Structures are given as structure tokens and as C-alpha cells.
Amino acid sequence: MFVLGLTGSIGMGKTATAKMFAEEGVPVQDADAVVHALYEGEATSLIEAAFPGTTAGGKVDRARLGAQVIGHPEAIKRLEQIVHPLVAQKRDEFLASSRKAGADVAVLDIPLLFETGGEKRCDAVVVVSAPVEVQRERVLARPGMSEERFLAILAKQTPDAEKRRRADFIVDTSRGFDAARQQVREILARVRTMPAKTSESATES
């Protein structure tokens, strides 16, 4: 099975592109959704034990947790030591179930793919991109978004130019949904002819 990593900076259209892969019958795991579920499930008691007062109603209160960890590197590291192994376990379960179901391609949708070294667990990486003016217009149209917040988010992400340089494939979403969907189909056609390098070891890392 060929494992595709999917990533892209804020406002580039990654979520829409992930949906296009799913619409082509490819299993897709959303890393953000996995973390969200963990914060409402098995990670809750572990996080409460490490950061007392950060949960309520059986789930993590992100605002309270943020108040304890943001700006505190040691606290962030402690949180990552709790969450990352659980995320890795869910990833492994997803890949194993996809393989068992007979999928020839699976997609790991990971916003911070390069930032976390996730590309090492993929056979190829798809970067979703668009010109900076398109990105800026999309992001600033979001409710509650400001120029300052946009720039702060960008500062935490690998620059788009660097992502594009490291990508095996690029989906340009600036030309509309139909053009992006065609690019997704072309990528799938390509990878189905390529050897999977890391798929068998992906469930071991």
C-alpha cells in the first residue's frame, strides 16, 4: 500500500483537497480530527494528571490547557510526550485497517507534516498550495481572523516555498475545484505505478 502524506499551509485548500482524495475512494486520516477525538477521550485523564484543572466535562478544555502550556517549552514537551504516542497508535491502526481492506493508496492528512518529521513515514508527499494573495484573501475572510493572527500562524508553519520544494506532488487550488480534482486524479494515477518504500515500516515507527 502506498502512503501519501498530505499537507499545506493555512488557507491553501488542504481540507477541500483531502475530501477530493476521499471522494476518489481513498482512505484519509485527518490528524487534527484524531487529536480532537483524543482530547475528548483517552487522552483526557492523562492530560488532567499532568496539567491539573485543564479538563471539564470529561474532555480537555483547550483554553485552560493553552494557558498552562503556551510559552512554556517544557510543558509543551510534556504534552507532546502524552499526545504523540497516542496519535502514532491511531495512525498505525488506520494504516493497518486500510491495508486489510485492500486499499492500494492511503492518505495521512497532517497540517504540520514537515514540522514534525512526518514525511519520513510516507512514500510521497502532496503539498496543497496557492499564490500568497489567494491564501491571504481566503484566510482574512474567516470569522475572527486578523492580519496579526494570520501572520502568527504563518510564523509557526514551514514556508510554502519550502513545502513546495520538498513536495513530490503539488496541488494548486487557485484554479478552482475542478482543476484541483483533476490534479488529485493525476497524482493517484501516478502513485499507483510507483513502488511503496515505507508503507511496510510505517506501522512500526
Contacts in CASP RR format, 6 or more apart in sequence:
PFRMAT RR
TARGET T0000
AUTHOR 0000-0000-0000
METHOD contacts of the structure
MODEL  1
MFVLGLTGSIGMGKTATAKMFAEEGVPVQDADAVVHALYEGEATSLIEAA
FPGTTAGGKVDRARLGAQVIGHPEAIKRLEQIVHPLVAQKRDEFLASSRK
AGADVAVLDIPLLFETGGEKRCDAVVVVSAPVEVQRERVLARPGMSEERF
LAILAKQTPDAEKRRRADFIVDTSRGFDAARQQVREILARVRTMPAKTSE
SATES
1 95 0 8 1.000
1 98 0 8 1.000
1 99 0 8 1.000
1 102 0 8 1.000
1 103 0 8 1.000
1 104 0 8 1.000
1 105 0 8 1.000
1 106 0 8 1.000
1 196 0 8 1.000
1 199 0 8 1.000
2 104 0 8 1.000
2 105 0 8 1.000
2 106 0 8 1.000
2 123 0 8 1.000
2 124 0 8 1.000
2 191 0 8 1.000
2 192 0 8 1.000
2 194 0 8 1.000
2 196 0 8 1.000
2 199 0 8 1.000
3 95 0 8 1.000
3 105 0 8 1.000
3 106 0 8 1.000
3 107 0 8 1.000
3 108 0 8 1.000
3 121 0 8 1.000
3 122 0 8 1.000
3 123 0 8 1.000
3 196 0 8 1.000
3 198 0 8 1.000
3 199 0 8 1.000
3 202 0 8 1.000
4 21 0 8 1.000
4 26 0 8 1.000
4 105 0 8 1.000
4 106 0 8 1.000
4 107 0 8 1.000
4 108 0 8 1.000
4 122 0 8 1.000
4 123 0 8 1.000
4 124 0 8 1.000
4 125 0 8 1.000
4 126 0 8 1.000
4 187 0 8 1.000
4 191 0 8 1.000
5 107 0 8 1.000
5 108 0 8 1.000
5 109 0 8 1.000
5 110 0 8 1.000
5 113 0 8 1.000
5 118 0 8 1.000
5 119 0 8 1.000
5 122 0 8 1.000
5 124 0 8 1.000
5 125 0 8 1.000
5 126 0 8 1.000
6 14 0 8 1.000
6 17 0 8 1.000
6 18 0 8 1.000
6 21 0 8 1.000
6 28 0 8 1.000
6 107 0 8 1.000
6 108 0 8 1.000
6 109 0 8 1.000
6 110 0 8 1.000
6 113 0 8 1.000
6 125 0 8 1.000
6 126 0 8 1.000
6 128 0 8 1.000
7 14 0 8 1.000
7 109 0 8 1.000
7 110 0 8 1.000
7 111 0 8 1.000
7 112 0 8 1.000
7 113 0 8 1.000
7 114 0 8 1.000
7 125 0 8 1.000
7 126 0 8 1.000
7 127 0 8 1.000
7 128 0 8 1.000
7 163 0 8 1.000
8 14 0 8 1.000
8 111 0 8 1.000
8 113 0 8 1.000
8 127 0 8 1.000
8 128 0 8 1.000
8 129 0 8 1.000
8 160 0 8 1.000
8 163 0 8 1.000
9 129 0 8 1.000
9 135 0 8 1.000
9 154 0 8 1.000
9 157 0 8 1.000
9 158 0 8 1.000
9 159 0 8 1.000
9 160 0 8 1.000
9 163 0 8 1.000
10 135 0 8 1.000
10 139 0 8 1.000
10 150 0 8 1.000
10 153 0 8 1.000
10 154 0 8 1.000
10 157 0 8 1.000
11 130 0 8 1.000
11 135 0 8 1.000
11 138 0 8 1.000
11 139 0 8 1.000
12 128 0 8 1.000
12 129 0 8 1.000
12 130 0 8 1.000
12 135 0 8 1.000
12 160 0 8 1.000
12 173 0 8 1.000
13 128 0 8 1.000
13 130 0 8 1.000
13 138 0 8 1.000
13 173 0 8 1.000
14 109 0 8 1.000
14 111 0 8 1.000
14 128 0 8 1.000
16 173 0 8 1.000
16 177 0 8 1.000
16 180 0 8 1.000
17 126 0 8 1.000
17 128 0 8 1.000
17 171 0 8 1.000
17 173 0 8 1.000
17 180 0 8 1.000
17 184 0 8 1.000
18 28 0 8 1.000
18 30 0 8 1.000
18 107 0 8 1.000
18 109 0 8 1.000
20 177 0 8 1.000
20 180 0 8 1.000
20 181 0 8 1.000
20 184 0 8 1.000
21 28 0 8 1.000
21 107 0 8 1.000
21 184 0 8 1.000
21 188 0 8 1.000
22 28 0 8 1.000
22 107 0 8 1.000
23 181 0 8 1.000
24 184 0 8 1.000
24 185 0 8 1.000
24 188 0 8 1.000
26 103 0 8 1.000
26 105 0 8 1.000
26 106 0 8 1.000
26 107 0 8 1.000
26 188 0 8 1.000
27 94 0 8 1.000
27 97 0 8 1.000
27 98 0 8 1.000
27 101 0 8 1.000
27 103 0 8 1.000
27 106 0 8 1.000
27 107 0 8 1.000
28 106 0 8 1.000
28 107 0 8 1.000
28 109 0 8 1.000
29 90 0 8 1.000
29 91 0 8 1.000
29 94 0 8 1.000
29 106 0 8 1.000
29 107 0 8 1.000
29 108 0 8 1.000
29 109 0 8 1.000
30 109 0 8 1.000
31 87 0 8 1.000
31 91 0 8 1.000
31 108 0 8 1.000
31 109 0 8 1.000
31 110 0 8 1.000
31 111 0 8 1.000
32 109 0 8 1.000
32 111 0 8 1.000
34 87 0 8 1.000
34 90 0 8 1.000
34 91 0 8 1.000
35 83 0 8 1.000
35 87 0 8 1.000
38 83 0 8 1.000
38 86 0 8 1.000
38 87 0 8 1.000
38 90 0 8 1.000
39 47 0 8 1.000
39 59 0 8 1.000
39 60 0 8 1.000
39 62 0 8 1.000
40 58 0 8 1.000
40 59 0 8 1.000
40 60 0 8 1.000
41 58 0 8 1.000
41 59 0 8 1.000
42 86 0 8 1.000
43 60 0 8 1.000
43 82 0 8 1.000
43 83 0 8 1.000
43 86 0 8 1.000
44 55 0 8 1.000
44 58 0 8 1.000
44 59 0 8 1.000
44 60 0 8 1.000
45 55 0 8 1.000
46 82 0 8 1.000
47 54 0 8 1.000
47 55 0 8 1.000
47 60 0 8 1.000
47 65 0 8 1.000
47 79 0 8 1.000
47 82 0 8 1.000
47 83 0 8 1.000
48 54 0 8 1.000
48 55 0 8 1.000
48 60 0 8 1.000
50 78 0 8 1.000
50 79 0 8 1.000
50 82 0 8 1.000
51 65 0 8 1.000
51 68 0 8 1.000
51 69 0 8 1.000
51 75 0 8 1.000
51 78 0 8 1.000
51 79 0 8 1.000
53 61 0 8 1.000
53 64 0 8 1.000
54 60 0 8 1.000
54 61 0 8 1.000
54 64 0 8 1.000
54 65 0 8 1.000
54 66 0 8 1.000
54 68 0 8 1.000
55 61 0 8 1.000
55 64 0 8 1.000
56 64 0 8 1.000
65 79 0 8 1.000
68 75 0 8 1.000
69 75 0 8 1.000
69 76 0 8 1.000
69 79 0 8 1.000
70 76 0 8 1.000
88 205 0 8 1.000
91 108 0 8 1.000
91 121 0 8 1.000
91 202 0 8 1.000
92 202 0 8 1.000
92 203 0 8 1.000
94 106 0 8 1.000
94 108 0 8 1.000
95 106 0 8 1.000
95 199 0 8 1.000
95 202 0 8 1.000
95 203 0 8 1.000
96 203 0 8 1.000
98 106 0 8 1.000
99 106 0 8 1.000
99 199 0 8 1.000
104 192 0 8 1.000
105 188 0 8 1.000
105 191 0 8 1.000
105 192 0 8 1.000
107 126 0 8 1.000
108 118 0 8 1.000
108 121 0 8 1.000
108 122 0 8 1.000
110 116 0 8 1.000
110 118 0 8 1.000
111 157 0 8 1.000
112 157 0 8 1.000
113 119 0 8 1.000
113 122 0 8 1.000
113 125 0 8 1.000
114 158 0 8 1.000
114 162 0 8 1.000
114 163 0 8 1.000
114 166 0 8 1.000
115 156 0 8 1.000
115 157 0 8 1.000
115 158 0 8 1.000
119 125 0 8 1.000
119 166 0 8 1.000
120 198 0 8 1.000
120 205 0 8 1.000
121 198 0 8 1.000
121 201 0 8 1.000
121 202 0 8 1.000
121 205 0 8 1.000
122 198 0 8 1.000
122 202 0 8 1.000
123 191 0 8 1.000
123 194 0 8 1.000
123 196 0 8 1.000
123 197 0 8 1.000
123 198 0 8 1.000
123 199 0 8 1.000
124 168 0 8 1.000
124 169 0 8 1.000
124 191 0 8 1.000
124 194 0 8 1.000
125 166 0 8 1.000
125 167 0 8 1.000
125 168 0 8 1.000
125 169 0 8 1.000
126 167 0 8 1.000
126 168 0 8 1.000
126 169 0 8 1.000
126 170 0 8 1.000
126 171 0 8 1.000
126 187 0 8 1.000
127 160 0 8 1.000
127 163 0 8 1.000
127 164 0 8 1.000
127 166 0 8 1.000
127 167 0 8 1.000
127 169 0 8 1.000
127 170 0 8 1.000
127 171 0 8 1.000
128 170 0 8 1.000
128 171 0 8 1.000
128 173 0 8 1.000
129 160 0 8 1.000
129 163 0 8 1.000
129 164 0 8 1.000
129 170 0 8 1.000
129 171 0 8 1.000
129 172 0 8 1.000
129 173 0 8 1.000
130 138 0 8 1.000
130 172 0 8 1.000
130 173 0 8 1.000
130 174 0 8 1.000
131 174 0 8 1.000
132 160 0 8 1.000
134 173 0 8 1.000
134 174 0 8 1.000
135 160 0 8 1.000
136 150 0 8 1.000
139 145 0 8 1.000
139 150 0 8 1.000
140 146 0 8 1.000
140 147 0 8 1.000
140 150 0 8 1.000
164 170 0 8 1.000
169 187 0 8 1.000
169 190 0 8 1.000
171 180 0 8 1.000
171 183 0 8 1.000
171 184 0 8 1.000
171 187 0 8 1.000
172 179 0 8 1.000
172 180 0 8 1.000
172 183 0 8 1.000
173 180 0 8 1.000
END
